[in-house]
Amino acid sequence: LLKFRSMIINRDGPKITEKKDERITPLGKILRRFKIDELPQLINIIKGDLNFVGPRPEVQEYVEKYNFSFLHKIRPGLTDYSSLIFFDEEKLLSDLGGIDNYYKILELKLDLVDYYVDTRNNWIDLKIIFLTILLLLHYWSYYITSLP
């Protein structure tokens, strides 16, 4: 999975990041805030490693502990229901009390993936793409207008 590097190289820490994670570089904060760090994943889509719509790839240690049986039915994607609902996941994790509570989010994500796998079609994919673009535009406009 290709991404722009937004964290300090070779620094130990949890696999999931929180809003005030000290490993995130100053440039990385900007890349992450505007979701620009995800742009290289378009190359993964072109190469066929990733769908545009599908469950987001997950950290390996969580895949080993939870049921990811849907992976044999569908290729991971750049956006999905979870990407829309948990758009600002780092802030949500901080609000929940830290990364130790990630499993609460993950359980919901897995339920959303099951729903998507059972109901997916081209119309739903187009809606998810459209909603993702709208959410990005809204998010970007919010941060641009709130700059000093």
C-alpha positions in Angstrom: 0.0 0.0 0.0 1.6 3.2 -1.2 1.4 6.4 1.0 3.4 9.5 1.4 5.6 9.2 4.5 4.1 11.3 7.3 5.9 9.8 10.3 9.5 9.6 11.6 11.3 6.6 10.2 12.3 3.8 12.6 10.6 5.1 15.7 8.9 2.5 17.8 5.3 2.9 18.8 1.8 1.5 18.3 0.6 0.6 14.8 -2.4 2.9 15.1 -1.9 6.7 15.4 -3.7 9.2 17.6 -4.3 12.8 17.0 -1.2 14.1 18.9 1.1 11.2 18.0 4.7 12.6 18.3 5.9 10.4 15.5 4.0 12.4 12.9 6.2 15.0 11.2 5.1 18.7 10.8 4.6 18.1 7.1 2.9 14.8 7.8 0.3 16.6 9.9 -0.6 18.7 6.9 -0.6 15.6 4.5 -2.8 13.7 6.9 -5.2 16.6 7.7 -6.0 17.0 4.0 -5.8 13.2 3.3 -3.1 13.9 0.7 -1.0 11.0 2.2 -3.5 8.6 0.6 -3.0 9.9 -3.0 -0.3 7.4 -4.0 -2.8 4.6 -3.4 -4.3 5.6 -6.8 -1.2 3.8 -8.2 -2.3 0.7 -6.2 -5.7 1.0 -7.9 -4.1 1.3 -11.4 -1.9 -1.7 -10.7 -4.9 -3.8 -9.6 -3.8 -4.2 -5.9 -6.6 -2.1 -4.6 -10.2 -1.4 -5.6 -11.5 2.2 -5.5 -14.3 1.0 -3.2 -13.8 -1.8 -0.7 -12.8 -2.4 2.8 -9.7 -0.3 3.9 -6.6 -2.4 4.5 -6.0 -3.1 8.2 -2.9 -3.4 10.4 -1.7 -7.0 10.3 -1.9 -7.6 14.0 -5.7 -6.9 14.0 -6.2 -9.1 10.9 -4.7 -12.0 12.9 -7.0 -11.4 15.9 -10.3 -10.7 14.3 -12.4 -12.3 11.6 -11.5 -10.9 8.2 -13.1 -13.8 6.2 -14.4 -11.2 3.7 -10.9 -10.8 2.2 -11.4 -13.9 0.1 -14.6 -12.3 -1.4 -13.4 -8.8 -2.1 -10.2 -6.8 -2.7 -9.4 -4.0 -0.2 -10.2 -0.5 -1.4 -9.4 3.2 -1.1 -12.8 4.2 0.4 -15.8 2.5 2.0 -18.5 3.1 4.6 -15.9 3.1 7.4 -13.8 5.8 5.5 -16.9 8.0 5.5 -18.0 7.4 9.1 -14.6 7.4 10.7 -13.2 10.1 8.5 -11.3 11.7 11.5 -10.4 8.5 13.2 -7.4 9.9 15.0 -9.6 12.5 16.8 -12.2 9.9 17.6 -9.6 7.6 19.2 -8.4 10.5 21.3 -12.0 11.2 22.4 -12.5 7.5 23.2 -9.4 7.6 25.5 -6.7 6.4 23.2 -5.6 3.6 20.9 -6.4 1.0 23.5 -10.0 1.5 22.5 -9.4 0.9 18.7 -11.1 -2.5 19.0 -14.4 -0.7 19.5 -14.0 1.1 16.2 -12.7 -2.0 14.5 -15.8 -4.0 15.5 -18.0 -1.4 13.8 -15.8 -1.3 10.8 -16.1 -5.1 10.4 -19.9 -4.9 10.6 -19.9 -2.2 7.9 -17.7 -4.4 5.7 -20.1 -7.4 6.1 -23.0 -5.1 5.2 -21.1 -3.8 2.1 -20.1 -7.3 0.9 -23.7 -8.4 1.2 -25.2 -5.4 -0.6 -22.6 -4.1 -2.9 -23.3 -3.1 -6.5 -22.2 -0.4 -8.9 -24.8 2.0 -7.7 -23.6 1.7 -4.1 -20.0 2.1 -5.2 -20.9 5.3 -7.1 -22.7 6.6 -4.0 -19.7 5.9 -1.8 -17.3 7.6 -4.3 -19.6 10.6 -4.5 -19.9 10.9 -0.7 -16.2 10.5 -0.3 -15.5 13.4 -2.7 -18.1 15.5 -1.0 -16.6 14.8 2.4 -13.1 15.6 1.2 -14.3 18.9 -0.3 -16.2 19.8 2.9 -13.2 18.8 5.1 -10.7 20.7 3.0 -12.9 23.8 2.9 -13.4 23.7 6.7 -9.6 23.6 7.3 -8.8 26.2 4.7 -11.3 28.7 6.1 -10.2 28.1 9.6 -6.5 28.9 8.9 -5.3 32.1 10.5 
